[in-house]
């Protein structure tokens, strides 16, 4: 599966208007929305096929969760990345387990706390990105991957033996085995909160 963004950017994160509405919602409604997102990310991480993400422009917030769920990530040289949630008074809670699995606890802590923009080379050093390429080369790669995806899809429809090789099946089973169910993995006695008492009533734009 090829995962790309339309236009200049891969993903700018969640819609701010939707997040503002969430600040006024109750605990049950916020928990339901969080479960919807984690279900989508778990589904992407456990797809029974390789997932290749191609990131250009900006990838902020939840978009980094998508990259963390991919098997391979290609990035444009000029791409920028940012865990922008702290700038909005939030934590990257839902995407956190997927990001930690992708880049490790120490790197994730630093990125989550700093909330600073970092470039493709930094993302490569962190392990969030696997290859960095110039814009022209990346466009050519996306085109080639798109053709390969179409060709692979036609082969799968013809039930090609290679599509279900033992090695691929084993790797996919390992991917499906993680992460643990959510939110049952939360510490005993912990309880989600729609918004802490000291939080601002609305979300300011991040800078």
N, C-alpha and C positions, 0 to 999 in steps of 0.2 A: 504494500500500500504506500502510495506517495502522498505525503502531507505537506501542503504548501499554502501560502497566503496569497490572496488576490491583491494586485496593485503593488504599492511601494513597500508595504510592511507585512511581516508574517502575522503578528497578533499584538494588539495594543492592550490586551487584558480585558477584564470585565467592563460592561457598560456602567458608567458612573451613575447614571440616573437609576438604574436597577439597584445599584449598591445603596444609594440614598434611600430608596424605598425600603430596602432591607433593614436600615437603621431604625425604622418605625414599626417593623414587624415583630411579632412575638417569637418566643423561643422555639416553639414547635414549627412555625413557618420557616424560620432561618435554618433549623436543623434539616427540614425537608429539602430546602434548596441546596444545602451542602451535600446531602446524600445524592441528589441528582448529579451534581458535578463529580463527586468521587466515583459514582457508578460509571460515568462516561470515561473518566481517566482509567479506571480499572479495566473497562472494556477495551480501550485502546492498548493498554499495556499487555493484555492477554489475547490480542488478536492471533488467530492461527496462521499468521503469515508475517513476513518481515515488514516493519514499518520504517520508512525512510522519510525524514523531515528535512526540508530545505528552507532555511531562514534567511530572509532579506530585510533590510530596513530595521524597524524596531520590533523587539519581542519583549513585552513587559508583563508582569503579573502572571495571571493564569496561563499565558502563552508559554511560559517557561515550564509549566507543568506538562504541556503537550510535548515539548522537546524531551523532557525527562522520561516520557513514556515510549519514545521512539527507540528503535534498535540502532539506527545510525542517523547522525545529524550533520548536514552540510550547511555551512554559513558563508554569506558574502563577507568580503574583507571589511566593508564599511558598516556591517551590521552592529547594532548595539542591543544590550540586554540589561534588564533591571527588575529586581524584586521590589516593585513600587508600593506594595501594600503598607509598609510602615509610614510612608508619606501621607497615607490616608487615615492613620490611626488604627490600622489593622495588622494582623499577622498572616503570613501565607500558610494558613493552617491546613487547608484541604490538599494543596499541591505539595505540602511539606514532605510527607513520607516518600513520594515519588522522586522528589528532588534529592533527598538524602540518599536514597538508593542509587541514584545516578552519579552523584559527585562526592558523597561521603559526608559525615557529620560535621567535621571541622570546617570544610569549605562552605557547607550550607549555612552554618551558624554565622559565619562572617558575612556572607552575602545577604542573609535575612536581616541582620542587624544594621549593616551599612546602608542598605537601600540605595546604593549608588549605581550609576550607569557604568557598565564595563563593556569592552569591545570584544570582537571575535577572537582575538589572540588570547585574551584573558579567559574567555569561555572555553577555548581549546585547552588551556592549561588546567582549568578546573575539571575537565572531562565532560562538560555539558555539550560540547561540540567535538566532532571527530575529525572534520576536515574543513579548512578555510580556503576559499577560492575567490578570484576576481569576479566582478559582476558578469562579464561576458561569458566566462567559463562556466559560471553557475547557471546562467540561462541555458547554455547548451546542455549542461548536465540535466537540468530539469526537463528539457525537451526529450532527451534520450531516455530518462527514467519514465517519463510519461508514455513513450512508445513501448518501453519494456513492460510497463504495467498493462497496457492494452494487449500486448502479445501474450503475456503471462495469463491474463484473464481468459483469452480465447483458448489457451492450452488447458487451463483448469476446467473450462466448460467441456473440453474433449476428454477430461479425466486423465491428464498426463500422469504417468507414474512418478515423475520427478517431483510433482507437486505434493506428494505425501511420502517422501523418503523417510526412512527410520531416523536419520540424524536430525532432520528438520522437526519431525514429530516429537523427538525427545526434548529438543531445545524449547519447543513451544509449550510442552507440558511443564517444564521448569518455570517458564514465564507465567503460566497460569497459576502456579502455586503461590505467587506473591503479588501484591501485599496482602496482609491479613484483612479480614473484614473490618469495616469501619462503620460506626464509631465504637464497636465493642472492644477495640484495642485500647480505648482510653483507660487511664488508671482507675482502679475501683474508687467509687465515691465521687469521681469528678463529674462535672455537670456542665453542658454547653450553655453559653450565655449569649443572648441576642446582642447585647451591648453593655459593656461595663458602665457603672454609674458615672464615672468621671469622663466618659467619652463625649465628644461634642455632638450636638443634635443633628448636624449634617456633615457631609464629607467635603472638605476643602479640596480644590484641585492641587495635585502634587506638582512640584517644580523640579 
